[in-house]
Amino acid sequence: MTKLYALAMLAASSAASAQVVVATERYASPPAVDYAEPPHTPAPRMIEGRLGMLLGGADVGDADGFSIGASGALGYRIGDVTLRGLFDYYKVGDGGDEPLQRHGRAMRVGGAVRYSFANTGWREGFLADFWGEVGGGYEHVTWRNGGILDRPSGEFAVGIDLGHRSDANARGDRHTIGYFMAFRSFVAQGPDVMDSMATCSGPCTEATTPSRTDVSMFFELGVHWGR
C-alpha cells in the first residue's frame, strides 16, 4: 500500500511539473526582433565630359543672324543630379540679307545644374537619359570692326543622351561613351539702342521701343563620355 501511495504521489508531481513547463512555454515572451535599418547605399557617382557643335541663331541686340559654333562641358554626377561647367564659342552678327553686315564672335563660360527625368539606370549595356537643366554664365562678344560687349546670361536646355555603359572593372568603375542631342537657349539683356523711338514695326495697337531681351537658340549635337 505504501508503495502504491508513493507511485501515485510521484505521478502527480510529474504531471504538475509538466503543466508548469507547458504554461511557461505558452506565456513566454516572443524572441526579440532586430529593427535596425539596412546599411545606406550611396548614390552612384560619375565624372563626365562633352564636346559638341552648335547650330542656331545668336541674338545680340538687333544683330540676330545664323550662328554656328562649338561647345564643351565637364560635369560631376551624383545620382540623377549633375553639376556642370560650360564653355561655348560661336559666331554672332547679321543675317545674309542685311544691307550693313556686322560680324563677330562670342565666348561664353558658365555653370548649370542638370536633372535626369528618366533613364535606363546604372547597369551595363545600352543607356538612355532624358534630362533638363538651368544655369547661368557670362558672355563676351567681340565685333570684327571694333567693340566688345560683356554681359551675364541665363541658360535653359533639354536633351537626351544615348550610348553604352561597360561592365564594372576591378575597382567597380563603369565607363560610358555615346552621343547626345539638345536644345539650348541663352537669355540676356541686350545693349541700349541709341535714339530708339517707340514704333510699330508691324501691325500693332501700341507703339513700343525695341525689346532689350535677347534670346539665342541652338541645336547642340556631340559626343559624351564618363566614368
C-alpha positions in Angstrom: 0.0 0.0 0.0 2.8 2.3 0.8 4.5 1.6 -2.5 1.3 2.4 -4.4 0.9 5.6 -2.5 4.4 6.7 -3.3 3.9 5.9 -7.0 0.7 7.9 -7.1 2.4 10.9 -5.5 5.3 10.7 -8.0 2.9 10.6 -11.0 1.0 13.6 -9.6 4.2 15.5 -9.1 5.4 14.8 -12.7 2.0 15.9 -14.1 2.2 19.2 -12.2 5.7 19.8 -13.4 4.7 19.2 -17.0 1.8 21.7 -16.6 4.1 24.3 -15.2 6.5 23.8 -18.2 3.7 24.0 -20.7 2.3 27.1 -19.1 5.8 28.7 -19.0 6.3 27.9 -22.7 2.8 29.2 -23.6 3.3 32.6 -21.9 7.0 33.0 -22.7 8.0 36.4 -24.3 8.5 36.3 -28.1 12.0 36.5 -29.4 13.4 40.0 -29.8 13.2 41.4 -33.4 16.0 43.5 -34.8 14.6 46.7 -36.2 17.9 48.1 -37.2 17.8 50.0 -40.6 19.7 48.4 -43.5 23.0 49.9 -44.4 22.7 53.1 -46.6 23.8 52.7 -50.2 25.4 55.9 -51.5 24.1 57.3 -54.8 26.2 56.4 -57.9 28.8 59.0 -58.9 30.4 59.8 -62.3 32.7 62.3 -63.9 31.7 63.1 -67.5 32.9 65.2 -70.4 31.3 66.5 -73.6 32.2 68.1 -76.9 29.6 69.3 -79.3 28.6 71.6 -82.2 26.1 74.5 -82.0 23.7 75.4 -84.8 21.1 78.1 -84.5 20.6 81.8 -84.1 22.6 84.2 -81.8 20.7 87.3 -80.7 22.8 90.4 -79.8 20.7 93.5 -79.9 19.4 94.0 -83.4 22.1 91.5 -84.8 20.3 88.2 -84.9 21.7 86.2 -87.8 22.5 82.5 -88.3 25.2 81.1 -85.9 27.5 78.1 -85.7 29.9 77.2 -83.0 31.4 74.7 -80.7 30.7 73.7 -77.1 32.5 71.8 -74.3 31.5 70.8 -70.8 32.8 68.9 -67.7 30.4 67.6 -65.1 30.2 65.6 -61.8 27.1 63.5 -61.4 25.5 62.2 -58.2 22.5 60.0 -58.8 20.1 62.0 -61.1 21.8 65.4 -60.5 24.8 66.7 -62.4 26.8 69.9 -61.7 28.4 71.1 -65.0 30.9 73.7 -66.1 30.2 75.0 -69.6 32.2 76.7 -72.4 30.7 77.9 -75.7 32.3 79.6 -78.7 30.0 80.8 -81.6 29.5 83.3 -84.4 27.3 86.4 -84.0 26.2 89.0 -86.4 23.7 90.0 -89.1 21.9 87.6 -91.5 23.0 87.4 -95.1 20.1 89.6 -96.3 21.1 92.6 -94.2 22.4 95.7 -96.0 25.1 96.5 -93.4 26.9 93.4 -92.4 28.2 93.2 -88.8 30.2 90.1 -87.8 31.8 89.0 -84.6 32.5 86.1 -82.2 31.1 85.3 -78.8 32.7 83.3 -76.0 30.6 82.2 -73.0 31.6 80.4 -69.8 29.1 79.3 -67.2 27.7 76.6 -65.0 24.5 74.6 -64.8 22.5 72.1 -62.8 21.1 69.2 -64.7 18.4 66.7 -63.6 17.6 63.4 -65.2 13.9 63.0 -65.7 14.1 59.4 -67.0 16.9 57.0 -67.6 17.8 53.3 -68.0 19.7 53.1 -64.7 23.3 52.3 -64.0 23.6 48.8 -65.3 25.9 47.8 -68.1 24.8 47.9 -71.7 22.6 50.3 -73.6 21.9 53.7 -71.8 19.4 56.4 -72.5 19.0 59.5 -70.4 16.4 62.3 -70.8 17.3 65.4 -68.9 16.8 69.2 -68.4 19.0 71.9 -67.0 19.1 75.5 -65.9 22.2 77.7 -65.4 23.9 81.0 -65.8 27.1 82.3 -67.4 29.0 85.3 -68.7 29.2 86.2 -72.4 32.0 88.1 -74.1 31.2 89.4 -77.6 34.0 90.8 -79.9 33.0 92.6 -83.1 35.3 92.3 -86.1 35.4 96.0 -86.9 35.8 97.1 -83.2 33.8 97.0 -80.0 33.1 94.5 -77.3 30.1 93.5 -75.2 30.2 91.8 -71.8 27.0 90.6 -70.1 25.6 87.9 -67.9 23.1 85.4 -69.4 20.8 82.6 -68.2 20.6 79.2 -69.9 17.8 76.6 -70.3 18.2 73.3 -72.0 16.6 69.9 -72.6 18.2 66.9 -74.3 18.8 63.2 -74.5 21.9 61.0 -74.1 22.3 57.7 -75.9 25.3 55.3 -75.6 26.8 52.3 -73.9 28.0 51.6 -70.3 30.7 49.0 -69.7 30.9 46.3 -67.1 32.4 47.2 -63.8 36.2 46.9 -63.6 38.2 45.6 -60.6 37.6 48.9 -58.8 33.9 49.0 -59.5 34.1 51.8 -62.1 31.9 51.7 -65.3 32.9 53.6 -68.4 30.3 55.3 -70.7 30.5 56.6 -74.2 27.9 57.8 -76.7 26.3 60.8 -78.3 23.8 63.4 -77.3 21.3 65.9 -78.8 20.0 69.0 -77.0 18.1 72.3 -77.5 19.7 75.2 -75.6 18.7 78.8 -75.1 20.6 81.7 -73.8 18.6 84.7 -72.4 20.4 88.1 -71.8 19.7 91.8 -71.6 20.6 93.5 -74.9 22.6 96.7 -75.2 21.0 100.1 -75.2 19.9 101.2 -78.6 20.8 104.9 -79.1 18.0 107.3 -80.2 15.5 104.4 -80.1 11.9 105.6 -80.6 8.6 103.9 -80.0 7.5 102.4 -83.3 5.2 99.8 -84.9 7.5 97.5 -86.9 4.4 95.5 -87.8 0.6 95.7 -87.3 0.1 96.8 -83.7 -2.2 98.6 -81.3 0.5 100.4 -79.4 4.0 101.6 -80.4 6.9 100.4 -78.3 10.7 100.7 -78.2 12.7 97.6 -79.4 12.8 94.8 -76.8 16.1 94.6 -74.9 15.7 90.8 -74.1 18.0 88.8 -76.3 17.2 85.1 -76.8 19.7 82.9 -78.6 18.6 79.4 -79.5 20.8 76.5 -80.5 20.6 72.9 -81.5 23.5 71.0 -80.0 24.9 67.7 -81.2 28.0 65.9 -79.9 29.7 63.1 -78.0 29.8 62.3 -74.3 32.0 60.0 -72.2 32.4 59.3 -68.5 33.5 57.0 -65.7 
